[in-house]
Each structure stands twice: as C-alpha cells, then as structure tokens.
Amino acid sequence: MYVRSVSAATAAYLGLTLTVFGATTASAGPGPHWLSNPIVYAHRGASAYAPENTLAAIDLAREMGFDWVENDVQRTSDGELVVVHDDTLARTTDVEQVFPDRKPWRVKDFTAAEIARLDAGSWFGQEFAGVRVPTLRQYMERVQTNRQRLLLEIKKPELYPGIEEQTLHVLEETGWLDEDHVSRRLVVQSFSVDSVRTVHELRPDLITAILGTPTLAELPRYAEFTDRINPWYTTIDDDWVAAVHGLVGAHGKALEVDTWIVDDAETTLKVRDMGVDGIISDKPDVVRKAVRRY
C-alpha cells in the first residue's frame, strides 16, 4: 500500500482503458496494487448496513467484496480486549436495560462475561437482535476466516495502560504477527501519538498510522515511527496531502494518507483528486462505485 495514487487525469485515462478492454478491479482480487487505489476500507465493518464493530458487519463487508475492514479495541474490567467504539456501552447495546444501576456504563467497568450478555444488534435493527460485542480474539479469528485485512484502532489508550502490548499479544496468539499478515494484512492506528510510538517500539515491523491532522511542523517527527497519517477529510487539502507524501516514514517509504469518514460520491472524488491513498467509509459500496465510475 505504499504506491502513490495516480493523478486525476491519469486515473481517468486508466479507467477508460480498463472499461474499453472489459477489465474490472475487485478489492479482494489479485493484480497490481495500484489498480485499487485509493484503497476502500469498511469502517467498523459495513457499518451503514449492519451494527458497527460486530461480526455481522465484517461478514457483510466480505459479502460486498471488501477485504479491508476497520475496528476499535478497548478493554474490560477483567482485562479482556473487546471490539467497541464508544468508551460507554449505552449507544450500541442494551446495557441500560440489563444493568440499569451501572451508569455511565463504561466499557472498563464491566467484565467480559457481563458484556457478552448484551445485545449489540437490536439498536440497529431487529434482524440483528442477539448480535454480541465480540472479543478481539473472536474478531481476529473471523477476519482470518473471511480472509480479510484489518485496520485496527487502539481506542482511548489513556484509559487502558498497557493496551498496546496486550493487543499485540492477542494478535500474536491469533497468528496475525507473522510476515504475511504484517506485510500485507494489518495496520495499527490510534489518535494517541504516544500509543502509536509504543506499538512501533514493541514491533518495529508493523505498519502504523496516526489518526488526526498534525501540523506540517509535526510531521517529520512523527514520520520516525509511523507510516501513515489518517485525517478527517474536512481538515485536509491538496497541499497538506502533498506535504505528507513528501516525507519518508518509518519503513523507508513515502508516508500515506487514508482519510475518513467519506460516504458520498462527491466527497469521494474530491479526496481522490487530492491524492489520498485510502478512503475509510461506512458506505464502502458508495465509495467504490464513485471511484470506478470516474
């Protein structure tokens, strides 16, 4: 994923050429990597169509043809890593009904067994009733079964001292730190610069990403221990993306930019023309369609 995006004009030409010759580019298919630029990531799985961060969401992403999925990792009171976005359980589970006296229902205040009792699907739709919050171990096993790739976010590491090392331990135990996974199928990211630095120090071979939009002055320092800068799309422009691409990251390649959360065709084309390397989306099918159309 280190290949630079082609220019808009070149991309248009290539798209026309592929159309003329009947070629298509599938996200899971073989072939030159640049043909799938920008890479499309299913944010928290196919989260516009299934409850976020659940096995159902990554299964649906797989059915839709997306091999890259993104998730969020936090820790329970008894030390189990679970896949959930918010630091409270209230928005995406029935925790208020099951444990009415445990407000504010923080993930870190519940055991893994207690969280396993919660319904993490009904809030999204009754067809998903009974879907559970997966542990990281369960999640990794499913991603492996699906032959998918993972953009893993360590969420709010300041709440969970040592979560970086623990996350790497689970990845090791589930077979995700061998050469194949590390080189092609795994990226670890966080909003915490310190957390990303820690991951790099523990496993210098891993590809890492810093979430957010650092200033240009900060970028050279961050490039020493990361490979990507992943910003919110509203905070970037062509010059900023070009500045990031102009720096060499921790593994001797140009820094990349994967932007979020892009869910419509107009914005997709806008950020593609900026030269971003990846687009993270709740509606990856919409993004893919827009990229292929133009």
Salt bridges, closest charged atoms under 4 A:
GLU52 OE1 - ARG44 NH1 3.10
GLU52 OE2 - ARG91 NH2 2.73
ASP59 OD2 - ARG142 NH1 2.54
ASP67 OD2 - ARG149 NE 3.22
GLU70 OE1 - HIS43 NE2 3.71
ASP72 OD2 - ARG44 NE 3.84
ASP72 OD1 - LYS155 NZ 3.92
ASP86 OD1 - HIS85 ND1 2.64
ASP86 OD2 - ARG91 NE 2.77
ASP87 OD2 - ARG106 NH1 3.55
ASP87 OD2 - LYS156 NZ 3.08
ASP109 OD1 - LYS108 NZ 3.79
GLU114 OE1 - ARG102 NH2 3.13
GLU153 OE2 - LYS155 NZ 3.10
GLU172 OE1 - ARG203 NH1 3.52
GLU173 OE1 - ARG137 NH2 2.84
GLU173 OE2 - HIS169 NE2 2.94
ASP178 OD1 - HIS181 ND1 2.63
ASP180 OD1 - ARG184 NH2 2.76
ASP194 OD1 - ARG197 NH1 2.72
ASP205 OD2 - ARG203 NH2 2.62
ASP227 OD1 - HIS251 ND1 2.66
GLU256 OE1 - ARG228 NE 3.69
ASP258 OD2 - ARG228 NH1 2.95
ASP273 OD1 - ARG272 NH2 2.85
ASP277 OD1 - ARG4 NH2 2.61
ASP277 OD2 - HIS245 NE2 2.87
ASP282 OD1 - HIS43 ND1 2.59
